[in-house]
């Protein structure tokens, strides 16, 4: 039984996950369940309140995801040499630690308990400054050490000497050069020499052009500097590794302290995520009791729009253990019971609730049966799945449980469903749990009225507008609005009386005040009875259009001529330029009447018949013929 999904707490967690930064906090959110320790729950709720207050006063805390840095510290502890990029990631986390310490220090002026976590954080300023001084732009900086600075200066001078030697050779042998500049090939400085002058230049051929007409030669005068350059680069690499290993050792030495810092950052991220969610939902801190009492003032469903949501007032546990909610369909009964359980679950997970005020008891388990529940894969009907869920609930329910059930006993024969509903309620009552149930059965309302520790409640309904108002009234049974709806829609008074007598007996009629008084409804009924008429619809419609009328056909606004008037089905035939079509008269508008276009005795067969058909008809009028007139059926 996936309670989180049924009451939509999984959607609350999705919103909550968006508030967290670190992977550890997100994983903790996914695994969050109801706290069963009173002191532990009070601590969770205080943390949420403190986190929200700090965010309100100081803004969002400076946090960062730490998964990559955790791996870097593990590598440092194992003796691997960290790269400049990895050291910069460490430095960024050290900056986050420093900023978070400053953030928490500022919170001390508000006496916020979370601010004292600052004293448990070590910003490791020495390591941060060393990395910042020696690593820059993803590389070891020239000024990381005097030795490295000296070596790199010598490398620059050596490269300049090589370039000067190459340029001198090029200047002295201009006629042998294929271009006017020198270049580096395979790490060696080369000059571009025409192939035919290869033997005039002293040096080693390093490369050649794609055509083979140009040779790239390293001058002999520059070659001796290349050897010196390679020695300098080896010295540079050794010095760079010395610096990186030194910094890596410093990182490894602080891994224990940084492990504590990271754990604290992840803990604060989890706490602040609850504060952010509280602000996002406009929630408030609930109070917690162990007296099996739930009181919600101006409660609302956290996933519904605050502007349109109707606040819910709810109270259970003081004088009653169960609430039977009745009212019209789509009246908000299901949303109401979900709102109660969802706010209770949120509170017991340490979150603020979407209420103006709330006093919520701790529950050992949350059980529910909501929705259709039909399972095609298991070949379960709605009623079978419903009963299966109910039996699971009854098997797990205890005194400290909160149970909600929607449309109790539905999905089967009303009489038998009513009996099952009352049997289920008896079991819930005997268990001593708190429960909320919605139903349509009037017998269940009677049961609640006469049974100790169970109370009726109703969702209100506006009889004038025939709309639900989504407000719950505890202590009153919901009445069927079907009779009032039927009355508003014009059902005769006599029929309404008969319906009430069948359901509630003779004496119940006086309790219903319908808008009509019999005469009015009789008039309404008489107005609805139409007299039999001998008029033929087709005959009336046939007068609307005549053969030869020029008409406009919608929606295409094409022009045509009526060739057959409207028949009893409301369909007429129109001649278009290229074909004849059948069309409903409602899509046709008169353009020009035939009487204004043609003489009285005009032969319309000239317009509508082919030459062949007209000739055959002429022969038929004069003599017997076997010819057949063929009409275009388009």
LUMRORO-337884 format. One record per residue (C-alpha): z, y, x. Coordinates in steps of 0.1 Angstrom, whole numbers, padded with zeros to 4 digits, always signed. Example, Ala and Ser with C-alpha at 12.3 -4.5 7.8 and 13.67 -1.06 7.14 Angstrom:
<atoms>
+0078-0045+0123 +0071-0011+0137 
</atoms>
This chain:
<atoms>
+0000+0000+0000 -0012+0031+0018 +0012+0057+0004 +0000+0085+0027 -0036+0082+0013 -0025+0079-0023 -0004+0110-0023 -0029+0128+0002 -0004+0131+0030 -0032+0120+0053 -0050+0152+0045 -0019+0172+0054 -0018+0154+0087 -0055+0163+0093 -0046+0200+0089 -0015+0195+0110 -0036+0179+0138 -0057+0210+0140 -0025+0230+0150 -0017+0209+0180 -0032+0214+0215 -0021+0185+0236 -0032+0149+0231 +0004+0137+0232 +0014+0160+0204 -0016+0149+0183 -0007+0112+0188 +0029+0120+0178 +0016+0137+0146 -0005+0106+0137 +0026+0084+0142 +0050+0106+0123 +0069+0089+0095 +0099+0098+0074 +0131+0103+0093 +0160+0082+0080 +0187+0099+0100 +0203+0129+0083 +0213+0147+0115 +0179+0139+0130 +0160+0153+0100 +0181+0185+0100 +0172+0189+0137 +0135+0184+0129 +0136+0210+0102 +0155+0235+0123 +0129+0231+0151 +0101+0238+0126 +0119+0269+0114 +0125+0281+0150 +0090+0275+0160 +0076+0294+0131 +0100+0324+0138 +0089+0326+0174 +0052+0325+0164 +0058+0352+0138 +0076+0375+0164 +0057+0367+0196 +0024+0353+0186 +0009+0319+0194 +0025+0303+0226 +0004+0298+0257 -0003+0260+0257 -0030+0238+0273 -0041+0202+0270 -0026+0183+0299 -0043+0149+0300 -0065+0156+0330 -0036+0171+0350 -0015+0140+0343 -0042+0118+0360 -0043+0143+0389 -0006+0139+0396 -0009+0101+0395 -0037+0103+0421 -0016+0126+0443 +0014+0102+0441 -0009+0073+0452 -0020+0092+0483 -0056+0102+0473 -0068+0135+0486 -0073+0159+0458 -0105+0180+0456 -0105+0218+0453 -0114+0214+0416 -0084+0192+0410 -0061+0215+0428 -0073+0244+0407 -0065+0224+0376 -0030+0219+0389 -0028+0257+0395 -0039+0264+0360 -0011+0242+0346 +0014+0260+0368 +0002+0293+0354 +0007+0279+0319 +0043+0269+0328 +0050+0304+0341 +0036+0320+0310 +0054+0297+0287 +0087+0305+0306 +0080+0342+0301 +0072+0336+0264 +0105+0317+0258 +0125+0343+0278 +0112+0370+0254 +0124+0348+0225 +0160+0350+0237 +0162+0385+0224 +0160+0370+0189 +0186+0343+0197 +0160+0316+0189 +0173+0282+0200 +0139+0271+0213 +0140+0299+0238 +0167+0280+0258 +0141+0253+0267 +0130+0279+0293 +0159+0270+0315 +0147+0234+0318 +0112+0245+0331 +0104+0249+0368 +0073+0270+0374 +0069+0258+0411 +0058+0293+0422 +0055+0283+0458 +0029+0256+0451 +0011+0278+0427 +0007+0306+0453 -0003+0282+0480 -0031+0267+0459 -0042+0302+0448 -0043+0315+0484 -0061+0285+0499 -0085+0274+0471 -0109+0298+0455 -0141+0292+0435 -0139+0255+0438 -0137+0255+0476 -0112+0259+0504 -0111+0296+0512 -0120+0310+0547 -0085+0324+0549 -0067+0292+0541 -0058+0290+0578 -0064+0309+0610 -0081+0278+0625 -0105+0275+0596 -0114+0312+0597 -0121+0310+0634 -0143+0279+0631 -0163+0293+0602 -0168+0326+0622 -0182+0305+0651 -0205+0286+0628 -0219+0319+0615 -0225+0331+0651 -0241+0299+0661 -0265+0299+0631 -0274+0335+0640 -0281+0326+0676 -0304+0297+0664 -0322+0321+0642 -0327+0347+0669 -0341+0321+0693 -0365+0308+0667 -0376+0343+0658 -0381+0351+0695 -0404+0321+0699 -0424+0331+0668 -0428+0367+0681 -0441+0355+0714 -0466+0331+0698 -0478+0349+0668 -0514+0334+0670 -0499+0299+0668 -0478+0305+0637 -0489+0295+0602 -0464+0319+0586 -0442+0348+0595 -0407+0333+0589 -0386+0304+0601 -0370+0278+0578 -0344+0250+0578 -0356+0214+0576 -0331+0185+0576 -0304+0209+0588 -0324+0222+0617 -0340+0256+0622 -0378+0253+0624 -0408+0275+0629 -0442+0269+0611 -0468+0260+0638 -0505+0255+0632 -0515+0219+0639 -0539+0227+0667 -0513+0247+0687 -0487+0219+0686 -0487+0215+0724 -0483+0252+0731 -0448+0253+0716 -0419+0236+0734 -0397+0217+0709 -0394+0187+0685 -0415+0182+0654 -0390+0179+0624 -0414+0179+0594 -0449+0188+0584 -0466+0203+0553 -0482+0183+0525 -0517+0189+0539 -0506+0182+0575 -0521+0215+0588 -0487+0230+0595 -0460+0214+0617 -0423+0225+0615 -0410+0225+0650 -0375+0231+0662 -0378+0253+0694 -0362+0238+0725 -0342+0270+0730 -0326+0266+0696 -0319+0229+0699 -0289+0233+0722 -0272+0256+0696 -0278+0228+0670 -0255+0204+0689 -0228+0231+0691 -0232+0238+0654 -0226+0201+0645 -0194+0200+0666 -0182+0231+0648 -0190+0216+0614 -0170+0185+0623 -0141+0207+0632 -0145+0226+0599 -0145+0194+0579 -0113+0181+0597 -0095+0214+0590 -0106+0214+0554 -0092+0179+0549 -0060+0188+0567 -0055+0217+0542 -0064+0195+0512 -0041+0168+0523 -0013+0193+0528 -0017+0207+0493 -0020+0172+0479 +0013+0163+0495 +0029+0194+0480 +0016+0184+0446 +0029+0148+0450 +0063+0162+0460 +0065+0182+0427 +0052+0154+0405 +0086+0145+0391 +0094+0181+0383 +0060+0187+0368 +0063+0155+0348 +0094+0170+0331 +0075+0203+0326 +0045+0185+0310 +0068+0165+0288 +0085+0197+0276 +0052+0214+0270 +0041+0185+0248 +0074+0186+0230 +0071+0223+0223 +0035+0219+0213 +0046+0194+0186 +0073+0218+0174 +0050+0248+0174 +0023+0228+0155 +0048+0224+0127 +0055+0261+0127 +0018+0269+0127 +0013+0246+0097 +0042+0262+0079 +0026+0297+0083 -0008+0283+0073 +0005+0269+0041 +0030+0297+0033 +0057+0271+0032 +0095+0273+0034 +0124+0253+0049 +0140+0229+0024 +0176+0220+0023 +0185+0183+0026 +0211+0164+0006 +0224+0128+0004 +0233+0130-0033 +0200+0117-0047 +0190+0151-0061 +0156+0168-0060 +0153+0204-0070 +0120+0222-0065 +0114+0259-0075 +0079+0273-0077 +0065+0242-0060 +0028+0238-0056 +0004+0212-0042 -0002+0221-0005 -0039+0214-0007 -0046+0235-0038 -0055+0272-0037 -0024+0293-0038 -0041+0319-0060 -0049+0296-0089 -0021+0270-0085 +0005+0272-0113 +0041+0268-0098 +0060+0237-0108 +0098+0238-0117 +0114+0204-0112 +0149+0189-0112 +0160+0153-0111 +0191+0134-0100 +0220+0154-0114 +0221+0139-0149 +0191+0117-0149 +0173+0093-0126 +0139+0090-0143 +0114+0115-0158 +0088+0104-0183 +0060+0130-0183 +0036+0132-0213 +0010+0157-0223 -0028+0161-0228 -0054+0146-0205 -0063+0169-0176 -0030+0187-0182 -0018+0183-0146 +0005+0153-0149 -0009+0135-0119 -0010+0166-0098 +0027+0173-0108 +0040+0139-0097 +0019+0140-0065 +0033+0175-0058 +0069+0162-0061 +0064+0132-0038 +0042+0150-0013 +0068+0178-0008 +0095+0152-0004 +0076+0133+0022 +0067+0165+0041 +0104+0175+0041 +0115+0141+0054 +0089+0143+0082 +0105+0175+0093 +0078+0198+0078 +0084+0228+0056 +0075+0224+0019 +0052+0245-0003 +0080+0257-0026 +0100+0289-0029 +0132+0269-0027 +0138+0232-0024 +0167+0209-0022 +0155+0174-0014 +0173+0141-0010 +0165+0116+0017 +0147+0085+0005 +0145+0051+0023 +0111+0044+0009 +0083+0061-0011 +0064+0039-0036 +0036+0048-0059 +0009+0035-0082 -0018+0061-0087 -0054+0060-0097 -0079+0035-0110 -0072+0008-0084 -0102-0013-0094 -0111-0036-0066 -0146-0051-0068 -0143-0071-0036 -0112-0089-0049 -0127-0091-0085 -0097-0072-0099 -0100-0051-0131 -0083-0018-0134 -0054-0034-0153 -0051-0063-0128 -0050-0040-0098 -0026-0017-0116 -0002-0046-0123 -0006-0059-0087 +0005-0025-0074 +0034-0023-0098 +0047-0057-0088 +0045-0046-0051 +0065-0015-0060 +0092-0035-0079 +0094-0059-0050 +0103-0031-0026 +0122-0007-0048 +0158+0001-0040 +0185+0026-0049 +0173+0050-0023 +0136+0049-0032 +0114+0075-0049 +0088+0060-0071 +0059+0077-0090 +0035+0059-0114 +0005+0073-0131 -0006+0063-0167 +0019+0035-0169 +0007+0005-0189 -0028+0017-0193 -0060-0004-0190 -0052-0030-0216 -0043-0035-0254 -0022-0004-0264 +0006-0025-0280 +0009-0049-0251 +0005-0020-0226 +0034-0002-0242 +0056-0032-0240 +0048-0037-0203 +0054+0000-0196 +0089-0002-0211 +0096-0034-0192 +0086-0017-0159 +0108+0013-0168 +0138-0009-0174 +0134-0025-0140 +0131+0009-0123 +0162+0021-0142 +0182-0010-0131 +0173-0005-0095 +0189+0029-0095 +0159+0046-0078 +0145+0081-0087 +0112+0078-0105 +0085+0099-0122 +0061+0083-0146 +0032+0096-0167 +0022+0079-0199 +0004+0085-0233 +0025+0060-0253 +0047+0077-0280 +0070+0046-0279 +0078+0053-0243 +0088+0088-0252 +0112+0073-0278 +0125+0049-0252 +0133+0078-0228 +0150+0097-0256 +0174+0070-0263 +0180+0056-0228 +0207+0068-0205 +0196+0085-0172 +0160+0089-0183 +0146+0121-0196 +0113+0133-0212 +0092+0160-0198 +0059+0175-0210 +0029+0194-0196 +0024+0224-0218 -0009+0231-0237 -0022+0263-0253 -0031+0254-0289 -0051+0286-0293 -0074+0282-0264 -0073+0244-0263 -0065+0246-0226 -0037+0231-0205 -0014+0256-0188 -0002+0231-0160 +0034+0239-0165 +0061+0212-0168 +0090+0215-0192 +0118+0190-0185 +0139+0178-0215 +0111+0179-0240 +0087+0151-0249 +0050+0160-0249 +0033+0159-0282 -0002+0147-0288 -0026+0176-0289 -0054+0155-0304 -0046+0166-0340 -0045+0203-0330 -0077+0200-0311 -0094+0183-0341 -0080+0210-0364 -0094+0238-0342 -0128+0221-0341 -0129+0220-0379 -0117+0186-0390 -0109+0187-0428 -0072+0190-0437 -0073+0158-0457 -0085+0138-0427 -0058+0153-0405 -0032+0144-0431 -0045+0108-0432 -0044+0106-0394 -0008+0118-0391 +0004+0094-0418 -0013+0064-0402 +0003+0072-0368 +0037+0087-0377 +0043+0079-0413 +0045+0099-0446 +0073+0122-0435 +0056+0134-0403 +0029+0154-0421 +0054+0183-0427 +0060+0186-0389 +0024+0196-0383 +0012+0231-0390 -0025+0231-0391 -0046+0263-0393 -0064+0252-0425 -0049+0248-0460 -0072+0223-0475 -0095+0248-0493 -0107+0264-0461 -0114+0230-0446 -0131+0218-0477 -0154+0248-0475 -0161+0239-0439 -0169+0204-0450 -0191+0215-0478 -0209+0238-0455 -0218+0209-0433 -0233+0188-0461 -0270+0196-0464 -0290+0191-0496 -0319+0167-0496 -0352+0186-0493 -0387+0175-0502 -0403+0198-0477 -0421+0182-0449 -0415+0197-0415 -0450+0189-0403 -0464+0208-0433 -0444+0239-0425 -0453+0237-0388 -0489+0232-0396 -0490+0267-0410 -0479+0281-0377 -0512+0275-0360 -0548+0271-0373 -0578+0255-0358 -0596+0281-0336 -0565+0301-0328 -0564+0315-0292 -0531+0305-0277 -0511+0308-0244 -0494+0276-0230 -0461+0280-0212 -0449+0278-0185 -0483+0279-0168 -0495+0307-0191 -0529+0290-0195 -0552+0301-0223 -0566+0276-0248 -0580+0271-0283 -0562+0251-0311 -0584+0221-0320 -0559+0202-0341 -0529+0219-0359 -0493+0209-0356 -0485+0174-0370 -0452+0161-0385 -0438+0154-0350 -0443+0190-0340 -0472+0182-0316 -0506+0200-0316 -0538+0196-0297 -0553+0224-0275 -0587+0227-0259 -0584+0239-0223 -0615+0249-0201 -0617+0213-0187 -0598+0191-0211 -0579+0186-0244 -0542+0182-0243 -0514+0173-0267 -0484+0196-0265 -0453+0205-0284 -0457+0236-0305 -0425+0252-0289 -0445+0256-0256 -0473+0275-0274 -0476+0311-0283 -0503+0327-0306 -0526+0351-0287 -0553+0359-0312 -0557+0343-0347 -0589+0324-0355 -0595+0347-0384 -0599+0376-0360 -0623+0357-0337 -0646+0337-0360 -0663+0340-0395 -0648+0321-0424 -0674+0293-0424 -0676+0290-0386 -0684+0254-0374 -0657+0247-0348 -0675+0215-0338 -0696+0237-0317 -0665+0244-0296 -0648+0210-0296 -0676+0184-0299 -0701+0172-0274 -0738+0176-0281 -0741+0139-0285 -0713+0137-0311 -0727+0166-0331 -0762+0149-0332 -0746+0116-0344 -0726+0135-0371 -0758+0152-0382 -0775+0118-0385 -0746+0104-0405 -0748+0132-0430 -0785+0125-0435 -0788+0087-0433 -0771+0054-0423 -0767+0050-0386 -0749+0025-0363 -0740+0052-0338 -0703+0058-0330 -0687+0091-0324 -0666+0090-0292 -0638+0115-0287 -0624+0125-0253 -0588+0112-0253 -0577+0134-0224 
</atoms>
